[in-house]
Amino acid sequence: MVNLANKKAISVQSPWFTYILLCKDNCFYVGITNNLFNRVKKHNLGKGSKYIVPSKRPVKLVYSEKHFTKSEARKREIQLKKWTKKKKILLVEGKL
């Protein structure tokens, strides 16, 4: 048995994700989270974003990327939001 009383606590950060949702009206929503499945659930309950109005629900998770920091995830989110719909489709289909 190892005594951890005198050991420094090891910080284990949960990963961050950049994700793409496909909305009911066939548009994409790009966001970040550190709890992917809970976030998608919240979107479908109408509590995830003001953008996901009832006419856009239900949403479906179609793509995600894992990042080590929130900053990395946010930078990727900003990049993806600037992409055209065609380019996002290629990413979702694994062609990029």
C-alpha positions in Angstrom: 0.0 0.0 0.0 1.4 3.4 -1.0 1.0 6.3 1.4 0.0 9.4 -0.7 -0.3 11.8 2.3 3.0 13.4 1.6 2.8 13.2 -2.2 1.8 16.2 -4.3 -1.6 15.8 -5.9 -1.4 14.9 -9.5 -3.7 17.1 -11.6 -5.7 15.2 -14.2 -7.5 17.5 -16.5 -10.5 16.3 -18.4 -10.1 16.7 -22.2 -11.9 19.4 -24.1 -13.7 18.7 -27.4 -14.6 20.7 -30.4 -17.7 19.3 -31.9 -20.1 19.7 -34.8 -23.9 19.0 -34.5 -26.2 18.5 -37.4 -29.5 20.3 -36.7 -32.9 19.2 -37.8 -33.0 21.9 -40.5 -29.7 20.5 -42.0 -27.4 23.3 -40.7 -24.3 22.8 -38.6 -23.6 24.0 -35.1 -20.0 24.2 -33.9 -19.1 24.3 -30.2 -16.7 23.2 -27.4 -17.2 21.3 -24.2 -15.4 19.2 -21.7 -18.4 16.8 -21.4 -19.4 15.9 -24.9 -22.4 13.6 -24.4 -23.9 15.8 -21.6 -23.6 18.8 -23.9 -25.4 17.2 -26.8 -28.1 16.1 -24.4 -28.5 19.7 -23.1 -28.7 21.0 -26.7 -31.6 18.6 -27.3 -33.3 19.7 -24.2 -33.1 23.3 -25.3 -30.6 24.3 -22.6 -27.3 24.2 -24.6 -27.4 27.3 -26.7 -29.8 30.1 -27.8 -29.0 29.1 -31.4 -30.6 25.7 -31.1 -34.2 26.7 -31.1 -37.0 24.1 -31.2 -37.1 24.1 -35.0 -33.5 23.0 -35.1 -34.0 20.1 -32.6 -33.2 17.3 -32.3 -29.5 17.7 -33.1 -27.1 14.9 -33.9 -23.4 14.7 -33.0 -21.7 14.2 -36.3 -18.1 15.1 -35.5 -15.7 15.7 -32.6 -12.1 16.3 -31.9 -10.3 15.9 -28.6 -8.0 18.6 -27.3 -5.8 18.9 -24.2 -6.8 22.5 -23.3 -9.8 24.7 -23.5 -7.7 27.2 -25.5 -6.9 24.6 -28.2 -10.5 23.6 -28.5 -11.6 27.3 -28.7 -9.1 28.0 -31.5 -10.3 25.1 -33.5 -13.9 26.1 -32.9 -13.2 29.6 -34.3 -11.5 28.1 -37.3 -14.3 25.7 -38.1 -17.0 28.4 -37.7 -15.3 30.2 -40.6 -15.4 27.2 -42.9 -18.1 26.9 -45.6 -20.8 24.3 -45.2 -19.2 22.2 -48.0 -15.9 22.1 -46.2 -17.5 21.1 -42.9 -19.3 18.3 -44.8 -16.0 17.0 -46.1 -14.6 17.1 -42.6 -17.6 15.2 -41.2 -17.3 12.6 -44.0 -13.6 12.1 -43.2 -12.4 13.5 -46.5 -10.2 16.3 -45.0 
